[in-house]
């Protein structure tokens, strides 16, 4: 579980085909392979991290498969399925990092699962006054979960939706970024056309389920 507050700015340093790192075994055949990704972290960031721990990369929860704390580097294995459902995890470049929460940690953003619900496209990223406006076209399927002043996670960053426009090809949201967020996260490298990982508010999932699940008194229910 995460909170959407970036705790480190990392960098994907190397990406390798996972097939080349694993021995052939039964059933491997023509099945798609993922990637083995080496990530550089800030100095000291990995001091309390162990193999098997969870770290979110641009909002996608990953498991630490190898660790080199001396050189501030860790490795994760990303499946082909995860690569197909996310953006920005298969090429070198900056990434937002967040270690999994401890039970006593402050919830500074909102409840984030680290499960990407869809990939959006940046339509505008430009300064406005002292801040920056970030506009994202989200997939139509996610539009019903987005609300004015509601929360959304963009590349692992907990943000507040300032406006919503339902369009024919999706739902466009506008977000205001303060200078601190731009300076201290990988969102600063975004531009029109960039693809971003989106996670909707976890509470919205449960609200939809409560409203759409069949009543115990309906025919066919268990």
GUKE-809391 format. One record per residue: residue in one letter; y, z, x of N, C-alpha, C, O in turn. Coordinates in Angstrom, 3 decimals. Layout:
<lumlos>
 code       nY       nZ       nX      caY      caZ      caX       cY       cZ       cX       oY       oZ       oX
    A        Y        Z        X        Y        Z        X        Y        Z        X        Y        Z        X
...
</lumlos>
This chain:
<lumlos>
 code       nY       nZ       nX      caY      caZ      caX       cY       cZ       cX       oY       oZ       oX
    X   -1.189    0.000    0.844    0.000    0.000    0.000    1.241    0.000    0.882    1.270    0.620    1.945
    X    2.269   -0.711    0.415    3.498   -0.854    1.199    4.706   -0.568    0.303    4.563   -0.279   -0.885
    X    5.894   -0.654    0.897    7.102   -0.381    0.131    8.136   -1.498    0.208    9.166   -1.441   -0.464
    X    7.862   -2.526    1.035    8.800   -3.633    1.139    9.975   -3.364    2.038   10.956   -4.108    2.018
    X    9.896   -2.295    2.840   10.931   -1.993    3.825   10.379   -2.379    5.196    9.463   -1.735    5.706
    X   10.932   -3.413    5.776   10.427   -3.926    7.052   10.615   -2.877    8.146   11.706   -2.336    8.323
    X    9.535   -2.600    8.876    9.593   -1.582    9.925    9.589   -2.170   11.325    9.714   -1.443   12.310
    X    9.448   -3.482   11.412    9.479   -4.128   12.719    9.582   -5.626   12.571    9.036   -6.206   11.632
    X   10.280   -6.254   13.498   10.378   -7.703   13.523    9.451   -8.208   14.620    9.696   -7.995   15.808
    X    8.387   -8.876   14.204    7.403   -9.369   15.155    7.510  -10.867   15.345    8.428  -11.513   14.840
    X    6.560  -11.403   16.078    6.528  -12.843   16.333    5.092  -13.310   16.471    4.323  -12.757   17.258
    X    4.734  -14.324   15.708    3.429  -14.958   15.894    3.486  -15.729   17.200    4.244  -16.689   17.340
    X    2.666  -15.291   18.163    2.719  -15.869   19.500    1.696  -16.967   19.707    1.934  -17.897   20.478
    X    0.556  -16.874   19.027   -0.500  -17.869   19.215   -1.358  -17.952   17.968   -1.584  -16.950   17.288
    X   -1.831  -19.142   17.674   -2.697  -19.383   16.530   -3.888  -20.219   16.998   -3.712  -21.271   17.612
    X   -5.096  -19.746   16.705   -6.306  -20.459   17.103   -7.204  -20.657   15.882   -7.208  -19.843   14.959
    X   -7.956  -21.742   15.898   -8.946  -21.948   14.849   -9.996  -20.860   14.936  -10.549  -20.610   16.007
    X  -10.273  -20.216   13.824  -11.237  -19.120   13.831  -12.630  -19.617   14.184  -13.422  -18.875   14.764
    X  -12.937  -20.853   13.845  -14.264  -21.414   14.135  -14.566  -21.359   15.620  -15.694  -21.068   16.017
    X  -13.563  -21.637   16.445  -13.774  -21.650   17.889  -13.973  -20.257   18.464  -14.394  -20.108   19.611
    X  -13.666  -19.225   17.660  -13.778  -17.841   18.137  -15.033  -17.143   17.634  -15.329  -16.021   18.046
    X  -15.770  -17.799   16.749  -16.931  -17.178   16.148  -18.195  -17.963   16.466  -18.148  -19.189   16.558
    X  -19.331  -17.276   16.637  -20.595  -17.997   16.850  -21.042  -18.659   15.561  -20.810  -18.137   14.470
    X  -21.681  -19.807   15.690  -22.222  -20.478   14.509  -23.317  -19.628   13.905  -24.096  -18.994   14.618
    X  -23.369  -19.620   12.594  -24.382  -18.827   11.905  -24.827  -19.524   10.655  -24.296  -20.583   10.321
    X  -25.788  -18.963    9.947  -26.277  -19.576    8.717  -25.153  -19.758    7.719  -24.345  -18.855    7.499
    X  -25.112  -20.924    7.123  -24.154  -21.174    6.054  -22.767  -21.535    6.522  -21.887  -21.768    5.694
    X  -22.535  -21.590    7.860  -21.195  -21.918    8.320  -20.897  -23.393    8.077  -19.803  -23.732    7.625
    X  -21.849  -24.270    8.367  -21.780  -25.683    8.016  -20.387  -26.259    7.968  -19.635  -26.183    8.940
    X  -20.035  -26.853    6.797  -18.742  -27.499    6.626  -17.734  -26.595    5.925  -16.683  -27.062    5.489
    X  -18.043  -25.316    5.815  -17.130  -24.396    5.134  -15.804  -24.346    5.881  -15.780  -24.435    7.109
    X  -14.702  -24.205    5.150  -13.393  -24.144    5.815  -13.262  -22.872    6.645  -13.801  -21.822    6.295
    X  -12.544  -22.990    7.734  -12.324  -21.851    8.616  -10.855  -21.443    8.581   -9.971  -22.245    8.279
    X  -10.627  -20.191    8.893   -9.279  -19.683    8.936   -8.712  -19.738   10.341   -9.094  -20.583   11.151
    X   -7.790  -18.818   10.616   -7.111  -18.780   11.911   -7.164  -17.384   12.506   -7.138  -16.385   11.787
    X   -7.236  -17.332   13.806   -7.063  -16.075   14.540   -5.642  -16.076   15.076   -5.252  -16.960   15.839
    X   -4.869  -15.071   14.664   -3.435  -15.068   14.934   -3.061  -13.872   15.813   -3.373  -12.725   15.491
    X   -2.393  -14.160   16.919   -1.909  -13.106   17.811   -0.444  -12.845   17.508    0.367  -13.771   17.460
    X   -0.111  -11.574   17.304    1.244  -11.199   16.901    1.848  -10.248   17.925    1.233   -9.245   18.288
    X    3.048  -10.565   18.388    3.781   -9.665   19.272    4.610   -8.713   18.423    5.282   -9.139   17.484
    X    4.566   -7.433   18.749    5.295   -6.402   18.012    6.363   -5.775   18.915    6.305   -5.922   20.135
    X    7.336   -5.077   18.319    8.339   -4.391   19.150    7.698   -3.323   20.034    6.612   -2.828   19.733
    X    8.365   -2.981   21.105    7.863   -1.956   22.024    7.617   -0.649   21.278    8.481   -0.169   20.545
    X    6.423   -0.079   21.475    6.067    1.197   20.861    5.594    1.098   19.421    5.142    2.094   18.856
    X    5.686   -0.080   18.810    5.354   -0.220   17.390    3.877    0.068   17.123    3.523    0.546   16.046
    X    3.032   -0.214   18.081    1.588   -0.091   17.877    1.022    1.236   18.368   -0.195    1.417   18.404
    X    1.903    2.167   18.750    1.427    3.433   19.324    0.546    4.213   18.362   -0.361    4.920   18.800
    X    0.794    4.099   17.042   -0.001    4.848   16.068   -0.910    3.938   15.255   -1.348    4.310   14.167
    X   -1.195    2.748   15.777   -2.023    1.771   15.071   -3.390    1.690   15.726   -3.505    1.731   16.951
    X   -4.436    1.573   14.898   -5.794    1.422   15.398   -6.442    0.192   14.804   -5.954   -0.371   13.824
    X   -7.548   -0.222   15.405   -8.291   -1.361   14.872   -8.779   -1.020   13.465   -9.316    0.063   13.231
    X   -8.589   -1.946   12.540   -8.958   -1.718   11.145   -7.797   -1.308   10.269   -7.914   -1.305    9.043
    X   -6.662   -0.957   10.888   -5.477   -0.591   10.108   -4.883   -1.819    9.427   -5.131   -2.953    9.836
    X   -4.101   -1.576    8.390   -3.447   -2.657    7.653   -1.991   -2.797    8.076   -1.257   -1.813    8.169
    X   -1.591   -4.030    8.328   -0.203   -4.361    8.611    0.145   -5.592    7.793   -0.596   -6.574    7.798
    X    1.271   -5.544    7.090    1.708   -6.696    6.304    2.490   -7.650    7.198    3.426   -7.249    7.890
    X    2.089   -8.923    7.170    2.792   -9.983    7.876    3.498  -10.855    6.849    2.846  -11.537    6.058
    X    4.818  -10.837    6.857    5.583  -11.591    5.861    5.070  -11.327    4.441    5.012  -12.227    3.603
    X    4.702  -10.067    4.199    4.293   -9.664    2.863    2.821   -9.793    2.562    2.388   -9.412    1.475
    X    2.036  -10.316    3.482    0.592  -10.477    3.265   -0.161   -9.408    4.052   -0.039   -9.330    5.274
    X   -0.931   -8.594    3.358   -1.667   -7.500    3.996   -2.790   -8.056    4.869   -3.647   -8.799    4.390
    X   -2.782   -7.695    6.136   -3.794   -8.144    7.083   -4.411   -6.948    7.798   -3.816   -5.873    7.865
    X   -5.614   -7.152    8.331   -6.338   -6.098    9.039   -6.281   -6.344   10.533   -6.556   -7.451   10.996
    X   -5.927   -5.320   11.286   -5.873   -5.428   12.743   -7.296   -5.574   13.275   -8.115   -4.664   13.141
    X   -7.585   -6.739   13.887   -8.925   -7.016   14.396   -9.047   -6.723   15.886  -10.138   -6.425   16.372
    X   -7.958   -6.804   16.600   -7.927   -6.492   18.028   -6.543   -5.955   18.362   -5.562   -6.254   17.682
    X   -6.486   -5.161   19.416   -5.251   -4.432   19.695   -5.030   -4.330   21.194   -5.941   -3.985   21.947
    X   -3.814   -4.633   21.619   -3.405   -4.461   23.012   -2.052   -3.761   22.994   -1.004   -4.396   23.103
    X   -2.099   -2.443   22.856   -0.867   -1.668   22.724   -0.021   -1.721   23.989    1.202   -1.600   23.921
    X   -0.654   -1.901   25.134    0.079   -1.955   26.399    1.033   -3.148   26.416    2.156   -3.058   26.910
    X    0.561   -4.263   25.866    1.370   -5.476   25.842    1.997   -5.717   24.461    2.518   -6.797   24.180
    X    1.933   -4.681   23.603    2.557   -4.756   22.271    2.078   -5.971   21.474    2.887   -6.707   20.907
    X    0.780   -6.174   21.434    0.232   -7.333   20.733   -1.013   -6.928   19.938   -1.824   -6.125   20.399
    X   -1.147   -7.491   18.752   -2.360   -7.290   17.967   -2.810   -8.622   17.390   -2.048   -9.588   17.341
    X   -4.059   -8.653   16.955   -4.655   -9.880   16.449   -5.201   -9.655   15.053   -5.785   -8.610   14.768
    X   -5.010  -10.635   14.186   -5.584  -10.603   12.842   -6.335  -11.907   12.602   -5.984  -12.949   13.156
    X   -7.364  -11.836   11.775   -8.101  -13.021   11.346   -7.695  -13.331    9.912   -7.832  -12.487    9.027
    X   -7.200  -14.532    9.685   -6.708  -14.924    8.359   -7.629  -15.999    7.803   -7.812  -17.050    8.418
    X   -8.208  -15.734    6.638   -9.162  -16.667    6.041   -8.471  -17.942    5.575   -7.254  -17.978    5.397
    X   -9.269  -18.984    5.382   -8.736  -20.248    4.873   -8.129  -20.052    3.488   -7.122  -20.677    3.155
    X   -8.737  -19.188    2.684   -8.227  -18.909    1.336   -6.842  -18.275    1.411   -5.942  -18.656    0.662
    X   -6.669  -17.312    2.310   -5.367  -16.660    2.455   -4.312  -17.638    2.956   -3.169  -17.612    2.499
    X   -4.690  -18.493    3.886   -3.747  -19.484    4.404   -3.322  -20.459    3.318   -2.182  -20.923    3.294
    X   -4.250  -20.764    2.420   -3.948  -21.698    1.333   -2.987  -21.098    0.316   -2.267  -21.826   -0.367
    X   -2.974  -19.773    0.212   -2.167  -19.096   -0.812   -0.899  -18.456   -0.254   -0.188  -17.763   -0.981
    X   -0.608  -18.679    1.024    0.567  -18.070    1.649    1.329  -19.123    2.452    0.910  -20.276    2.555
    X    2.445  -18.699    3.011    3.255  -19.591    3.842    3.667  -18.877    5.121    3.860  -17.661    5.128
    X    3.801  -19.643    6.207    4.365  -19.114    7.440    3.464  -18.233    8.278    3.952  -17.499    9.137
    X    2.148  -18.288    8.050    1.244  -17.436    8.820    0.369  -18.219    9.787   -0.477  -17.640   10.469
    X    0.567  -19.522    9.851   -0.296  -20.352   10.686    0.473  -21.092   11.774   -0.048  -22.027   12.382
    X    1.715  -20.672   12.019    2.477  -21.301   13.088    3.331  -20.248   13.796    3.733  -19.261   13.179
    X    3.608  -20.452   15.077    4.410  -19.488   15.831    5.792  -19.322   15.225    6.367  -20.264   14.680
    X    6.315  -18.107   15.328    7.643  -17.820   14.813    7.783  -16.369   14.408    6.803  -15.625   14.437
    X    8.982  -15.949   14.030    9.228  -14.546   13.667    8.573  -14.174   12.345    8.495  -14.995   11.431
    X    8.103  -12.937   12.247    7.494  -12.430   11.012    7.944  -10.998   10.770    8.174  -10.232   11.706
    X    8.066  -10.656    9.494    8.365   -9.280    9.112    7.090   -8.450    9.169    6.036   -8.881    8.702
    X    7.196   -7.263    9.742    6.045   -6.366    9.867    6.296   -5.086    9.082    7.402   -4.546    9.073
    X    5.238   -4.616    8.423    5.287   -3.286    7.806    3.901   -2.671    7.871    2.924   -3.256    7.404
    X    3.827   -1.482    8.455    2.553   -0.763    8.497    2.287   -0.110    7.140    3.222    0.231    6.416
    X    1.020    0.059    6.804    0.651    0.664    5.527    1.235    2.071    5.425    1.371    2.783    6.420
    X    1.576    2.451    4.189    2.195    3.746    3.938    1.234    4.903    4.187    0.026    4.784    3.981
    X    1.797    6.026    4.637    1.085    7.297    4.586    1.403    7.948    3.233    2.389    7.601    2.583
    X    0.571    8.877    2.829    0.764    9.511    1.515    2.101   10.237    1.404    2.642   10.370    0.307
    X    2.642   10.712    2.536    3.872   11.501    2.499    5.124   10.663    2.784    6.226   11.209    2.840
    X    4.969    9.350    2.964    6.120    8.510    3.307    7.072    8.340    2.128    6.674    8.460    0.969
    X    8.332    8.060    2.442    9.314    7.762    1.415    9.071    6.356    0.860    8.729    5.435    1.602
    X    9.250    6.209   -0.436    9.139    4.901   -1.063   10.539    4.300   -1.128   11.220    4.396   -2.149
    X   10.959    3.681   -0.030   12.331    3.218    0.076   12.621    1.957   -0.714   13.762    1.731   -1.117
    X   11.598    1.121   -0.946   11.803   -0.111   -1.700   11.193    0.013   -3.078   11.760    0.663   -3.957
    X   10.020   -0.617   -3.275    9.252   -0.441   -4.500    7.778   -0.551   -4.143    7.446   -0.853   -2.997
    X    6.898   -0.314   -5.088    5.470   -0.335   -4.805    5.026   -1.775   -4.536    5.150   -2.648   -5.394
    X    4.512   -2.001   -3.338    4.100   -3.335   -2.905    2.641   -3.287   -2.463    2.247   -2.408   -1.696
    X    1.846   -4.228   -2.946    0.412   -4.233   -2.645    0.071   -5.057   -1.416   -0.991   -4.872   -0.822
    X    0.960   -5.964   -1.028    0.637   -6.839    0.089   -0.216   -8.016   -0.325   -0.853   -8.650    0.515
    X   -0.236   -8.317   -1.622   -0.986   -9.452   -2.152    0.006  -10.503   -2.643    0.750  -10.260   -3.594
    X    0.018  -11.653   -2.008    0.975  -12.705   -2.349    0.579  -13.344   -3.680   -0.550  -13.805   -3.851
    X    1.537  -13.363   -4.627    1.277  -13.926   -5.955    1.593  -15.411   -6.037    1.081  -16.107   -6.914
    X    2.419  -15.896   -5.145    2.782  -17.302   -5.170    3.741  -17.620   -4.034    4.323  -16.729   -3.414
    X    3.886  -18.897   -3.783    4.789  -19.350   -2.724    5.993  -20.022   -3.371    5.843  -20.942   -4.174
    X    7.183  -19.558   -3.018    8.414  -20.135   -3.537    9.095  -21.009   -2.503    8.685  -21.054   -1.343
    X   10.137  -21.703   -2.929   10.889  -22.580   -2.037   12.363  -22.193   -2.064   12.951  -22.053   -3.137
    X   12.958  -22.022   -0.892   14.376  -21.674   -0.802   15.218  -22.881   -1.216   15.047  -23.977   -0.683
    X   16.123  -22.674   -2.167   17.022  -23.743   -2.596   18.427  -23.574   -2.019   19.195  -24.532   -1.937
    X   18.749  -22.346   -1.621   20.061  -22.109   -1.000   20.020  -20.816   -0.204   19.475  -19.808   -0.653
    X   20.602  -20.861    0.981   20.764  -19.651    1.780   22.064  -19.798    2.542   22.138  -20.517    3.539
    X   23.086  -19.111    2.064   24.418  -19.313    2.625   25.252  -18.057    2.474   25.024  -17.269    1.555
    X   26.226  -17.856    3.373   27.109  -16.690    3.268   28.001  -16.778    2.051   28.472  -17.853    1.680
    X   28.227  -15.630    1.434   29.165  -15.532    0.324   29.885  -14.196    0.459   29.308  -13.136    0.215
    X   31.155  -14.263    0.852   31.866  -13.027    1.158   31.262  -12.370    2.381   31.008  -13.034    3.386
    X   31.030  -11.067    2.301   30.443  -10.332    3.420   28.924  -10.396    3.425   28.287   -9.939    4.374
    X   28.338  -10.959    2.372   26.888  -10.989    2.235   26.355  -12.430    2.280   27.078  -13.372    2.604
    X   25.073  -12.562    1.945   24.432  -13.876    1.899   23.751  -14.039    0.554   23.176  -13.088    0.025
    X   23.814  -15.232    0.003   23.085  -15.517   -1.230   21.816  -16.284   -0.893   21.842  -17.304   -0.205
    X   20.714  -15.765   -1.395   19.410  -16.408   -1.224   18.902  -16.828   -2.593   18.667  -15.990   -3.464
    X   18.736  -18.128   -2.775   18.169  -18.641   -4.014   16.775  -19.180   -3.736   16.541  -19.877   -2.749
    X   15.856  -18.840   -4.633   14.461  -19.243   -4.461   13.939  -19.814   -5.766   14.150  -19.240   -6.835
    X   13.256  -20.946   -5.674   12.576  -21.509   -6.835   11.148  -20.987   -6.821   10.348  -21.364   -5.965
    X   10.832  -20.109   -7.782    9.502  -19.526   -7.887    8.631  -20.383   -8.800    9.155  -21.063   -9.682
    X    7.309  -20.365   -8.607    6.420  -21.106   -9.500    6.609  -20.676  -10.954    6.907  -19.512  -11.222
    X    6.440  -21.595  -11.878    6.655  -21.299  -13.290    5.782  -20.142  -13.768    6.196  -19.356  -14.620
    X    4.576  -20.041  -13.219    3.644  -18.988  -13.657    4.176  -17.589  -13.369    3.756  -16.627  -14.010
    X    5.089  -17.464  -12.417    5.636  -16.146  -12.067    6.910  -15.820  -12.830    7.374  -14.680  -12.800
    X    7.482  -16.811  -13.514    8.765  -16.623  -14.168    8.800  -15.473  -15.147    9.812  -14.777  -15.238
    X    7.718  -15.252  -15.886    7.708  -14.200  -16.905    7.728  -12.801  -16.305    8.012  -11.830  -17.006
    X    7.427  -12.688  -15.003    7.417  -11.374  -14.359    8.753  -11.037  -13.700    8.929   -9.930  -13.191
    X    9.686  -11.971  -13.706   10.955  -11.770  -13.018   12.023  -11.340  -14.005   12.152  -11.918  -15.085
    X   12.787  -10.326  -13.635   13.788   -9.776  -14.549   15.085   -9.486  -13.800   15.072   -9.171  -12.610
    X   16.190   -9.597  -14.504   17.504   -9.269  -13.949   17.509   -7.819  -13.470   17.168   -6.907  -14.224
    X   17.889   -7.618  -12.243   17.907   -6.313  -11.575   16.508   -5.753  -11.346   16.344   -4.578  -11.018
    X   15.506   -6.604  -11.521   14.146   -6.196  -11.208   13.844   -6.407   -9.729   14.666   -6.952   -8.993
    X   12.675   -5.979   -9.304   12.293   -6.065   -7.894   11.362   -7.245   -7.642   10.543   -7.601   -8.490
    X   11.500   -7.838   -6.474   10.583   -8.871   -6.006   10.472   -8.731   -4.496   11.424   -8.329   -3.828
    X    9.310   -9.065   -3.969    9.099   -9.033   -2.525    9.135  -10.458   -1.995    8.374  -11.313   -2.447
    X   10.020  -10.713   -1.035   10.151  -12.031   -0.413    9.813  -11.903    1.065   10.528  -11.240    1.816
    X    8.725  -12.536    1.477    8.263  -12.429    2.865    8.189  -10.967    3.316    8.531  -10.625    4.448
    X    7.734  -10.121    2.395    7.521   -8.724    2.726    8.722   -7.826    2.577    8.639   -6.637    2.882
    X    9.854   -8.367    2.111   11.079   -7.575    1.971   11.331   -7.273    0.501   11.384   -8.189   -0.320
    X   11.487   -6.004    0.164   11.802   -5.586   -1.204   13.248   -5.931   -1.521   14.170   -5.458   -0.856
    X   13.442   -6.771   -2.556   14.771   -7.241   -2.898   15.007   -7.137   -4.399   14.066   -7.012   -5.182
    X   16.283   -7.191   -4.788   16.675   -7.079   -6.191   17.150   -8.433   -6.714   17.966   -9.104   -6.084
    X   16.628   -8.819   -7.871   17.004  -10.088   -8.493   18.371   -9.941   -9.149   18.575   -9.050   -9.974
    X   19.309  -10.815   -8.782   20.662  -10.756   -9.348   20.860  -11.695  -10.524   21.676  -11.417  -11.403
    X   20.132  -12.797  -10.556   20.223  -13.716  -11.687   18.961  -14.548  -11.764   18.239  -14.708  -10.780
    X   18.706  -15.079  -12.956   17.492  -15.859  -13.219   17.871  -17.097  -14.009   18.705  -17.042  -14.913
    X   17.244  -18.221  -13.657   17.420  -19.461  -14.417   16.059  -20.126  -14.565   15.445  -20.518  -13.573
    X   15.587  -20.255  -15.807   14.317  -20.925  -16.072   14.556  -22.428  -16.105   15.274  -22.932  -16.969
    X   13.951  -23.137  -15.163   14.121  -24.572  -15.034   12.811  -25.284  -15.365   11.780  -24.642  -15.562
    X   12.861  -26.587  -15.423   11.672  -27.355  -15.784   10.557  -27.215  -14.754    9.376  -27.192  -15.098
    X   10.953  -27.122  -13.480    9.944  -27.074  -12.422    9.717  -25.675  -11.867    9.049  -25.520  -10.845
    X   10.258  -24.659  -12.518   10.029  -23.294  -12.069   11.150  -22.373  -12.492   11.982  -22.731  -13.325
    X   11.170  -21.188  -11.917   12.218  -20.206  -12.204   13.007  -19.948  -10.936   12.452  -19.518   -9.925
    X   14.320  -20.216  -10.995   15.159  -19.985   -9.829   15.803  -18.609   -9.921   16.407  -18.258  -10.935
    X   15.666  -17.842   -8.857   16.275  -16.520   -8.800   17.329  -16.495   -7.696   17.208  -17.192   -6.689
    X   18.349  -15.693   -7.898   19.381  -15.506   -6.891   19.335  -14.056   -6.418   19.230  -13.129   -7.221
    X   19.414  -13.880   -5.109   19.327  -12.556   -4.495   20.487  -12.398   -3.520   20.818  -13.330   -2.788
    X   21.099  -11.229   -3.509   22.175  -10.933   -2.575   21.613  -10.135   -1.395   20.973   -9.099   -1.582
    X   21.859  -10.628   -0.190   21.388   -9.950    1.016   22.568   -9.359    1.771   23.527  -10.059    2.094
    X   22.488   -8.074    2.046   23.534   -7.444    2.843   23.331   -7.832    4.317   22.226   -8.213    4.703
    X   24.378   -7.739    5.138   24.262   -8.124    6.554   23.119   -7.411    7.280   22.451   -8.023    8.114
    X   22.883   -6.137    6.981   21.817   -5.396    7.654   20.467   -6.066    7.445   19.678   -6.176    8.384
    X   20.193   -6.517    6.223   18.916   -7.163    5.924   18.783   -8.476    6.680   17.721   -8.782    7.223
    X   19.856   -9.245    6.714   19.818  -10.531    7.421   19.597  -10.316    8.916   18.840  -11.054    9.546
    X   20.251   -9.318    9.476   20.186   -9.098   10.916   18.861   -8.491   11.376   18.462   -8.679   12.525
    X   18.176   -7.765   10.489   17.007   -6.994   10.914   15.688   -7.465   10.321   14.683   -6.761   10.418
    X   15.677   -8.626    9.720   14.429   -9.195    9.202   14.351  -10.673    9.562   15.330  -11.281    9.993
    X   13.168  -11.228    9.375   12.963  -12.650    9.654   13.538  -13.541    8.557   13.445  -14.765    8.646
    X   14.133  -12.938    7.519   14.774  -13.748    6.485   15.939  -14.542    7.070   16.349  -15.548    6.492
    X   16.467  -14.113    8.188   17.635  -14.763    8.779   17.349  -16.189    9.226   18.283  -16.967    9.420
    X   16.073  -16.553    9.393   15.751  -17.913    9.858   15.509  -18.868    8.690   15.209  -20.041    8.911
    X   15.633  -18.387    7.451   15.382  -19.243    6.294   16.470  -20.302    6.154   17.592  -20.145    6.633
    X   16.098  -21.377    5.485   17.029  -22.465    5.183   16.514  -23.162    3.937   15.370  -22.957    3.530
    X   17.354  -23.980    3.336   16.923  -24.728    2.158   15.653  -25.508    2.494   15.592  -26.220    3.496
    X   14.648  -25.362    1.644   13.370  -26.009    1.876   12.314  -25.101    2.468   11.129  -25.436    2.436
    X   12.715  -23.946    3.015   11.734  -23.002    3.571   10.809  -22.490    2.472   11.248  -22.257    1.346
    X    9.546  -22.318    2.795    8.586  -21.756    1.863    8.450  -20.266    2.145    8.386  -19.854    3.303
    X    8.405  -19.456    1.087    8.373  -18.000    1.239    7.279  -17.397    0.374    6.947  -17.910   -0.695
    X    6.726  -16.292    0.867    5.706  -15.555    0.120    6.364  -14.642   -0.904    7.300  -13.911   -0.580
    X    5.878  -14.685   -2.132    6.429  -13.871   -3.209    5.366  -12.932   -3.772    4.218  -13.322   -3.986
    X    5.771  -11.694   -4.004    4.922  -10.747   -4.735    5.747  -10.129   -5.853    6.819   -9.574   -5.611
    X    5.247  -10.228   -7.063    5.965   -9.679   -8.210    5.815   -8.163   -8.251    4.965   -7.592   -7.567
    X    6.641   -7.527   -9.053    6.588   -6.080   -9.223    5.229   -5.689   -9.799    4.794   -6.232  -10.815
    X    4.570   -4.748   -9.145    3.232   -4.325   -9.567    3.234   -3.799  -10.995    2.269   -4.001  -11.733
    X    4.314   -3.122  -11.392    4.390   -2.571  -12.745    4.335   -3.683  -13.784    3.755   -3.506  -14.855
    X    4.943   -4.840  -13.467    4.946   -5.957  -14.410    3.534   -6.439  -14.708    3.256   -6.885  -15.822
    X    2.634   -6.356  -13.724    1.251   -6.760  -13.944    0.611   -5.892  -15.042   -0.045   -6.395  -15.955
    X    0.825   -4.582  -14.920    0.197   -3.665  -15.871    0.829   -3.775  -17.256    0.142   -3.641  -18.269
    X    2.127   -4.017  -17.297    2.773   -4.201  -18.596    2.181   -5.409  -19.313    1.887   -5.347  -20.506
    X    2.009   -6.510  -18.577    1.428   -7.703  -19.196    0.009   -7.417  -19.696   -0.365   -7.837  -20.792
    X   -0.767   -6.711  -18.898   -2.149   -6.405  -19.285   -2.177   -5.540  -20.540   -2.997   -5.766  -21.431
    X   -1.294   -4.559  -20.615   -1.260   -3.686  -21.792   -0.850   -4.444  -23.045   -1.298   -4.126  -24.146
    X    0.002   -5.444  -22.872    0.488   -6.193  -24.030   -0.481   -7.287  -24.472   -0.473   -7.687  -25.636
    X   -1.315   -7.772  -23.550   -2.180   -8.910  -23.876   -3.653   -8.557  -24.003   -4.432   -9.358  -24.519
    X   -4.053   -7.372  -23.543   -5.466   -6.999  -23.637   -5.872   -6.816  -25.095   -5.079   -6.321  -25.896
    X   -7.101   -7.210  -25.453   -7.540   -7.044  -26.846   -7.623   -5.578  -27.244   -8.014   -4.727  -26.446
    X   -7.255   -5.297  -28.475   -7.332   -3.935  -28.990   -8.795   -3.534  -29.153   -9.630   -4.394  -29.430
    X   -9.132   -2.247  -28.989  -10.512   -1.787  -29.189  -11.024   -2.063  -30.596  -12.232   -2.080  -30.830
    X  -10.108   -2.279  -31.528  -10.510   -2.514  -32.911  -10.654   -3.997  -33.235  -11.083   -4.358  -34.331
    X  -10.291   -4.864  -32.268  -10.433   -6.283  -32.513  -11.872   -6.706  -32.405  -12.656   -6.121  -31.658
    X  -12.212   -7.730  -33.159  -13.572   -8.244  -33.169  -13.928   -8.774  -31.797  -13.150   -9.497  -31.175
    X  -15.108   -8.411  -31.331  -15.577   -8.888  -30.039  -15.255   -7.990  -28.885  -15.727   -8.226  -27.773
    X  -14.461   -6.959  -29.112  -14.131   -6.053  -28.018  -15.237   -5.033  -27.847  -15.996   -4.757  -28.776
    X  -15.321   -4.472  -26.642  -16.383   -3.511  -26.345  -15.863   -2.085  -26.520  -16.608   -1.127  -26.316
</lumlos>
